[in-house]
Amino acid sequence: MKFLHLLSSEASQSITFHCLSYQPSSTADSFSSSGHKENTRLRFRGWNKQMFEKDTLLEPHVLQDECKIQDGSWHQSRFLFHTQDSGQLPIVDIEEFPTSQINSQRNVEIGPVCFL
């Protein structure tokens, strides 16, 4: 990994949440199983331990945010991480991931890192 970081001037990666009657939120709010808002933020930890989160210089780009739709169908929320410091990727941890609601399902799809 160190070799890729040294040879690259930038990097990008995508993460997709697949959700069924579930709301992971677009990095801003989350909901408990009782439906009340919690004061948590979806945060992503990079390779060099820096955090990607909303309202920071390392805010991920929200490409699609459909998980807030709770109609019993599968939806997606997609995030793109692009940085000119290749040492920040790959994403190694997702913190303060909201707890799932009753009768909900979710999957996380971690995309490959593209070093440029």
Order of alpha helices (4+ residues) and beta strands (2+ residues): alpha-beta-beta-beta-beta-beta-beta-beta-beta-beta-beta
